[in-house]
Amino acid sequence: MEPMKFWEFVSLVVEGLGYERSRIKIPTFVIMPIAHLVEWIYKLLGPYGMKLPQLIPSRIRIISCSRTFDCSKAKDRLGYAPIVTLQVL
């Protein structure tokens, strides 16, 4: 029920599924020019059948934003209480 940052949540889920957490972190300022280049190439080659790439600037902006998730409204309005905790005891 404590507020949790998005990437901390994702890390807990990934580790809970038995996968190893990625050790590589690429800064946004490094990946964004690459994403713009990929998008530009798609605009050139898209009409010739190139599939929409996964690495585009809008997606980089979304995943690089800082967010925190909080369940307090669900608790107050719906009486929500988690059955299992995300934190490893």
KANOR-V574248 format. One record per helix or strand of 3 or more residues. SS is the DSSP state (helix for helix, strand for strand). FROM is the first residue (numbers start at 1). TO is the last residue. If there is no record, write none. Layout:
SS	FROM	TO
SS	FROM	TO
//
This chain:
helix	6	16
helix	28	48
helix	57	64
helix	72	78
//
